[in-house]
Amino acid sequence: MPAGGFSRTRNVDYDDDDIYDDDDYFEDDAGDVDAGGDGMTEDDKEQMRVGTVKVREALGDMSDFTSDEQIQEALWHYYYDIGKSVSYLKNKLGVAEPKQEAPKQEKAKPVSRFDQAASVADQNAPATTGKHTHTRTPF
């Protein structure tokens, strides 16, 4: 104890086994998850099987370069979203989908007020004859 006799903290003895029980955090029976250890239910397996077939169809010729494991990993990551999985795999294979570019239309640039004034002044200016009409005044 400190010299004053007061301790700021209290010494509390406890046993970790009394507070934390492994049975609360670990279940031997994992519910409807199979005993294979892959964490997939029967519904997951069916979705994976159907999704793999659909992704292969969507990939077309590129499906020859993609393994079932790669397809299933993409399906699992994107929650069985076929479109996102196909896009991911195409990007991973380095074959991006060609983007449809709209033909660019030349947009006429609006004429500024300065250009409008200059063209009006040019139209109203007298035609030059090539001779100097101004005379110079001496200073």
QUIBELSUL-V813584 format. One record per run of one state. SS is the DSSP state (a for helix, b for strand, c for the rest). FROM is the first residue (numbers start at 1). TO is the last residue. If there is no record, write none. Layout:
BEGIN
ss;from;to
SS;FROM;TO
SS;FROM;TO
END
This chain:
BEGIN
ss;from;to
c;1;15
a;16;19
c;20;21
a;22;25
c;26;41
a;42;65
c;66;67
a;68;77
c;78;81
a;82;93
c;94;112
a;113;124
c;125;139
END
